[in-house]
Amino acid sequence: MPAETSAPRVLAYSAIGLIAGLFAGFFGVGGGILVVPLLVLVVKADQRQASVTSLVAIIPTSLVAATAFLASGTVPWDQAAFGLIIAIGSTITAPFGAWALRTWNTVTVRWIFISILLIAAIQVMYQLPDRNSHLEWSTATVLVLIASGAAMGFVAGLLGVGGGLLIVPLLVIGFGVSDLTAKALSLMAMFPAAVSGTIGSARAGVVNWKAGISLGIPMALASTLGVWLATITPVEWASPLLAAVLIYAVAQLTIRTFKSTQQR
């Protein structure tokens, strides 16, 4: 059972949550790529416990931020169904990702994910999304979204990053939809994936609920401000900022991978 969380650590979790929530709402990601290194650095959590705690915090954050995007009027409510379709795949595979986190040598998977993010960053930099473009129904779209959700869920469980770093650029680049719609759908799909992945970790007895709640509540609250900022930021600025976040994620995951390799 994870150790109890002291009052100073609760304050640290809350401060990290406020920063990560703003980040999550603006970029439509779970915030794990920011949360995990901060937990390791500030509260001295080990890598796996930080990933588990991040996943717990994504549960309220994704729900609140997705609702905020829909309520803002920038994303049509009928797009919510596509988020649920992505969630079908992510919910199934998130427990496998959480299991792989505890049992696999994850170095190879990390390098594959790093390569995908780097390619996505380059493409996002030069492709401005149309904010009037949204998903339309077709069998191919549904099947691809389910497959994308499956990849997203596995990454969420394995790396504790929520999977949004994968799904947002995929929707923008692959489907040509609005960046705001992509962020909203990512957050919608993230919610059941985070729940499913957390259940797997809870069954293994590795969840520190006090830490997760201390992190998750401020993250959820701050995410609404992040969503508002996303809706008022011109797309000409939003795309380079998303590319910068993807490159940051590449750098962070590369550092983690090298460290894990050296510790073997």
C-alpha positions as CSV (number, residue, x, y, z in Angstrom):
1,M,0.0,0.0,0.0
2,P,1.5,3.4,-0.9
3,A,2.6,5.6,2.0
4,E,0.3,8.3,3.4
5,T,0.7,11.8,2.2
6,S,1.7,14.5,4.7
7,A,0.3,18.1,4.7
8,P,3.3,19.8,3.0
9,R,3.2,17.1,0.3
10,V,-0.6,17.7,-0.2
11,L,0.2,21.4,-0.7
12,A,2.8,20.4,-3.3
13,Y,0.4,18.1,-5.1
14,S,-2.1,21.0,-5.2
15,A,0.3,23.5,-6.6
16,I,1.4,21.0,-9.3
17,G,-2.3,20.3,-10.0
18,L,-3.0,24.0,-10.7
19,I,-0.2,24.3,-13.2
20,A,-1.0,20.9,-14.8
21,G,-4.7,21.7,-15.0
22,L,-4.1,24.9,-17.0
23,F,-1.8,22.9,-19.3
24,A,-4.4,20.1,-19.7
25,G,-7.3,22.3,-20.5
26,F,-5.3,24.4,-23.0
27,F,-3.8,21.5,-24.9
28,G,-6.5,18.8,-24.4
29,V,-4.2,16.4,-22.8
30,G,-4.2,14.7,-19.4
31,G,-1.2,16.7,-18.2
32,G,0.8,13.7,-17.2
33,I,3.8,14.7,-19.3
34,L,4.1,17.7,-17.0
35,V,2.8,16.1,-13.8
36,V,5.0,13.0,-13.7
37,P,8.4,14.9,-13.9
38,L,7.1,17.5,-11.4
39,L,6.1,14.7,-8.9
40,V,9.4,13.1,-9.2
41,L,11.3,16.4,-8.8
42,V,9.2,18.1,-6.1
43,V,7.7,15.4,-4.0
44,K,10.4,12.7,-4.7
45,A,7.8,10.2,-6.0
46,D,9.3,7.3,-7.9
47,Q,8.5,7.1,-11.6
48,R,5.8,4.4,-11.4
49,Q,4.0,5.9,-8.4
50,A,4.0,9.3,-10.2
51,S,2.5,7.8,-13.3
52,V,-0.2,6.1,-11.2
53,T,-1.1,9.3,-9.3
54,S,-1.2,11.2,-12.6
55,L,-3.7,8.8,-14.0
56,V,-5.9,9.2,-11.0
57,A,-5.9,13.0,-11.3
58,I,-6.8,12.8,-15.0
59,I,-10.2,11.3,-14.1
60,P,-11.8,14.6,-12.8
61,T,-9.7,16.8,-15.0
62,S,-10.7,15.2,-18.3
63,L,-14.4,15.2,-17.4
64,V,-14.4,18.9,-16.3
65,A,-12.3,20.1,-19.2
66,A,-14.3,18.2,-21.9
67,T,-17.5,19.6,-20.5
68,A,-16.0,23.1,-20.6
69,F,-15.2,22.8,-24.3
70,L,-18.7,21.7,-25.1
71,A,-20.2,24.5,-22.9
72,S,-18.0,27.1,-24.6
73,G,-19.9,26.7,-27.9
74,T,-16.7,26.2,-29.9
75,V,-17.3,22.4,-30.2
76,P,-20.7,21.1,-31.4
77,W,-22.4,18.9,-28.8
78,D,-23.0,16.2,-31.5
79,Q,-19.2,15.7,-31.6
80,A,-19.4,14.2,-28.1
81,A,-20.4,10.8,-29.6
82,F,-17.1,10.6,-31.4
83,G,-15.3,11.0,-28.1
84,L,-17.3,8.1,-26.7
85,I,-16.3,6.0,-29.7
86,I,-12.6,6.7,-29.1
87,A,-13.3,5.7,-25.5
88,I,-14.4,2.2,-26.5
89,G,-10.9,1.3,-27.6
90,S,-9.2,3.2,-24.8
91,T,-11.2,1.7,-22.0
92,I,-10.4,-1.8,-23.2
93,T,-6.7,-1.3,-23.5
94,A,-5.9,1.0,-20.6
95,P,-5.8,-1.9,-18.0
96,F,-3.3,-3.7,-20.3
97,G,-1.1,-0.6,-20.3
98,A,-1.3,-0.4,-16.5
99,W,-0.3,-4.1,-16.4
100,A,2.5,-3.5,-18.8
101,L,3.8,-0.6,-16.7
102,R,4.2,-3.1,-13.8
103,T,5.6,-6.0,-15.7
104,W,7.2,-5.0,-19.1
105,N,10.6,-3.6,-20.1
106,T,9.0,-0.5,-21.6
107,V,12.1,0.9,-23.3
108,T,11.1,-0.3,-26.8
109,V,7.6,1.0,-26.5
110,R,8.9,4.4,-25.3
111,W,11.1,4.8,-28.3
112,I,8.3,4.0,-30.7
113,F,6.1,6.5,-28.9
114,I,8.8,9.1,-29.0
115,S,9.3,8.7,-32.7
116,I,5.6,9.1,-33.4
117,L,5.4,12.2,-31.3
118,L,8.4,13.7,-33.1
119,I,6.8,13.1,-36.5
120,A,3.5,14.6,-35.3
121,A,5.3,17.7,-33.9
122,I,6.8,18.4,-37.3
123,Q,3.5,18.0,-39.1
124,V,1.5,20.0,-36.6
125,M,3.9,22.9,-37.0
126,Y,3.1,23.3,-40.7
127,Q,-0.6,22.3,-40.8
128,L,-3.1,24.9,-39.6
129,P,-6.4,23.3,-38.7
130,D,-9.8,24.6,-39.8
131,R,-11.9,25.5,-36.8
132,N,-15.1,25.0,-38.8
133,S,-14.2,21.4,-39.6
134,H,-15.5,18.6,-37.5
135,L,-15.9,14.8,-37.7
136,E,-18.6,13.3,-39.9
137,W,-20.1,9.8,-39.7
138,S,-18.8,6.9,-41.7
139,T,-17.8,3.3,-41.0
140,A,-14.2,4.0,-41.8
141,T,-14.1,6.9,-39.3
142,V,-15.7,4.8,-36.6
143,L,-13.2,2.0,-37.0
144,V,-10.2,4.2,-37.2
145,L,-11.3,6.1,-34.1
146,I,-11.8,2.8,-32.1
147,A,-8.3,1.7,-33.2
148,S,-6.9,5.1,-32.2
149,G,-8.6,4.9,-28.9
150,A,-7.0,1.5,-28.3
151,A,-3.6,3.0,-28.8
152,M,-4.5,6.0,-26.6
153,G,-5.7,3.8,-23.8
154,F,-2.6,1.6,-23.8
155,V,-0.3,4.6,-23.8
156,A,-2.3,6.1,-20.9
157,G,-2.0,3.0,-18.8
158,L,1.7,2.5,-19.7
159,L,3.1,6.0,-19.5
160,G,0.6,7.9,-17.4
161,V,0.3,10.6,-20.0
162,G,-3.4,10.3,-20.7
163,G,-3.0,9.5,-24.4
164,G,-4.0,13.0,-25.5
165,L,-0.5,13.6,-26.8
166,L,-1.3,10.9,-29.3
167,I,-4.9,11.5,-30.2
168,V,-4.9,15.3,-30.6
169,P,-2.4,15.5,-33.4
170,L,-3.9,12.4,-35.0
171,L,-7.3,14.1,-35.2
172,V,-5.9,17.3,-36.5
173,I,-3.5,15.8,-39.0
174,G,-5.3,12.6,-39.9
175,F,-8.9,13.9,-39.9
176,G,-8.3,17.6,-40.5
177,V,-10.7,18.6,-37.7
178,S,-10.6,21.8,-35.6
179,D,-7.9,21.8,-33.0
180,L,-10.5,22.6,-30.4
181,T,-12.7,19.7,-31.4
182,A,-9.6,17.4,-31.3
183,K,-8.8,18.6,-27.7
184,A,-12.4,18.1,-26.6
185,L,-12.7,14.6,-28.0
186,S,-9.3,13.7,-26.5
187,L,-10.5,14.7,-23.1
188,M,-13.8,12.9,-23.5
189,A,-12.1,9.7,-24.4
190,M,-9.5,10.1,-21.7
191,F,-12.0,9.9,-18.9
192,P,-13.1,6.2,-19.2
193,A,-9.5,5.3,-20.1
194,A,-8.2,6.9,-16.9
195,V,-10.9,5.2,-14.9
196,S,-10.2,1.8,-16.4
197,G,-6.4,2.2,-15.9
198,T,-6.8,3.4,-12.3
199,I,-9.0,0.4,-11.5
200,G,-6.2,-1.9,-12.7
201,S,-3.6,-0.1,-10.5
202,A,-6.0,-0.1,-7.5
203,R,-6.4,-3.8,-7.8
204,A,-2.7,-4.1,-7.6
205,G,-2.7,-2.0,-4.5
206,V,-0.4,0.8,-5.9
207,V,-2.8,3.8,-5.8
208,N,-2.2,6.6,-3.2
209,W,-5.8,8.0,-3.2
210,K,-4.9,11.0,-1.0
211,A,-2.2,12.1,-3.4
212,G,-4.5,11.5,-6.5
213,I,-7.3,13.6,-5.0
214,S,-4.9,16.3,-3.8
215,L,-3.6,16.5,-7.4
216,G,-6.9,15.9,-9.2
217,I,-9.2,18.5,-7.7
218,P,-7.0,21.6,-8.4
219,M,-6.2,20.1,-11.8
220,A,-9.9,19.9,-12.7
221,L,-10.6,23.5,-11.5
222,A,-7.6,25.0,-13.3
223,S,-8.5,23.1,-16.5
224,T,-11.5,25.3,-17.1
225,L,-9.2,28.4,-17.3
226,G,-7.0,26.4,-19.8
227,V,-10.1,25.6,-21.9
228,W,-11.1,29.3,-22.0
229,L,-7.6,30.3,-23.1
230,A,-7.6,27.7,-25.8
231,T,-10.9,29.1,-27.2
232,I,-9.6,32.6,-27.5
233,T,-6.1,31.8,-28.8
234,P,-5.8,32.2,-32.6
235,V,-5.2,29.0,-34.5
236,E,-2.0,30.6,-35.9
237,W,-0.6,30.6,-32.4
238,A,-2.2,27.4,-31.2
239,S,-0.5,25.0,-33.7
240,P,3.1,26.1,-32.9
241,L,2.3,25.9,-29.2
242,L,1.0,22.3,-29.7
243,A,4.1,21.4,-31.7
244,A,6.2,22.9,-28.9
245,V,4.4,20.7,-26.3
246,L,4.9,17.6,-28.4
247,I,8.7,18.4,-28.7
248,Y,8.8,18.9,-24.9
249,A,7.1,15.5,-24.5
250,V,9.7,14.0,-26.8
251,A,12.5,15.5,-24.7
252,Q,11.0,14.3,-21.4
253,L,10.3,10.8,-22.6
254,T,13.8,10.6,-24.1
255,I,15.3,11.6,-20.8
256,R,13.2,9.1,-18.9
257,T,14.1,6.3,-21.3
258,F,17.8,6.9,-21.0
259,K,17.6,7.0,-17.3
260,S,15.6,3.7,-17.1
261,T,18.1,2.1,-19.5
262,Q,21.1,3.2,-17.3
263,Q,19.3,1.8,-14.2
264,R,19.0,-1.7,-15.6
